[in-house]
Amino acid sequence: MSAISNGTLFVGTSPVQIDGNSNGWSHIHIRNNDTTKTLYIGNSALTTANGLALDKLATIDFDIPPGISFNMVTDAGTCSVSWLRIDH
């Protein structure tokens, strides 16, 4: 049986981890809810210069191996981000 978790975070200029690490494979949907800011996604060494940009109001999906986590950051202020993770 799959477990589903979800939430909304307010991300600033310091990297924030999305929902911890999973012990098994998981699939995650990430949505940038902000109408003016770009969200950047990456590992714990994430910056706006090396992260994957997620434009305003965009959604992206990832399959995540066990023990791996994603971090998020924005270049100014705060950015609202929603996520939904399905553990397999």
C-alpha angles and dihedrals in degrees: 000000000000122000119218125204130174143171150150124249134188107225124200137177095297118074115264122196118234112233101319127265127315124223091218139025115303139179120222133194115200123191126190101217094185120108096205111026135075118228120215122209128197146105129311091286090058122149133165087256097057104027130102106257118231110192124224114292091005128133129210133185131211137181107222124205119223115287096015123120137188128224130202135204138168129212097237140009117343133315127203113230129183123198139182122194127192115196115208 
